[in-house]
Amino acid sequence: MMDLDIRIENLHTVARRYCLEQHEYWVEKYSRINQLHKRTYTYSKKELNIFPRYNVLKAILDGVEEFIPKDFDSLKEEKEILAEMASTANSIFTEPPNEQISDQAMLEEREKFIQFIENFPEDDLFRVKPLFYRRVLSQEERTYHQQQLKNIWGVEKEYYYPLELVDIDKPLLVFQDEYFEAEFGFKSLQKILNSHQVHKVWGLIELDPDYEIELGIFEPFYGRGGEGYWFSEGYEWLIYVSHENSLTLGGQWLINEIKTAWTNWKQRIWSSSYLF
């Protein structure tokens, strides 16, 4: 039974790693092609054959990470469920443009993933290196966290402080996000959180699936996923990142320790002047 559990867990890791590596491969390939293509309002045939591939691979990865190894009773069941998921996995990025070339490219990536999982040698499952922890949240979990953030931090709308005023009796401090990342750094943030026994972080993201991740890969920045909220069990602290280059910190102990460790923090306070 233990051997079966290990194989099921490692096949899940294999599926994640495949999507991560293939996604990175196609992103880099598209970047090289994109640099040579004079930007217009249309995509070249080469582009239409590339970027849909990494979009569908990201959708498949999100689908894989909705499961945990304990969801499967056998390798056969795991392969069947992952194959079914991969054949239909979609996101807002896999829909447009509706072109024959891009549709075919996504179909090819779905089929390649299914074949890879189906044909992965079982003997090799005992030699799989672990990956970082990340799990996509269920809709029930998302709803619960949203309600807690509303009750505790006054998060009611899509935007938060400083883009929206909030009526809560809790300390909030806002920095310019690029300076926070460059001068203070995410590793320093992780170190502070770890000292307060934070080992897992939840994120509610605007355009990406919401997730639970290990602290070591926690990096709160505004990217393709859009605006986001990050917090941990107990909701003692909150970080919100907006499209206006703001990074909001909530929680007195978190604010105090960042001020202590970042001597230049007063010069990096966010201002609406950054909007113009």
Secondary structure, 3 states (H helix, E strand, C coil): CHHHHHHHHHHHHHHHHHHHHHHHHHHHHHHHHHHHCCCCCCCCHHHHCCHHHHHHHHHHHHHHCCCCHHHCCCHHHHHHHHHHHHHHCCCCCCCCCCCHHHHHHHHHHHHHHHHHHHHCCHHHHHHCCCCCCEEECCHHHHHHHHHHHHHHHCCCCCCCCCCCCCCCCCCEEEEEHHHHHHHHCHHHHHHHHHHCCCCEEEEEECCCCCEEEEHHHCCCCCECCECEEEECCCCCCEEEECCCCEEEEECHHHHHHHHHHCCCHHHHECCHHHHC
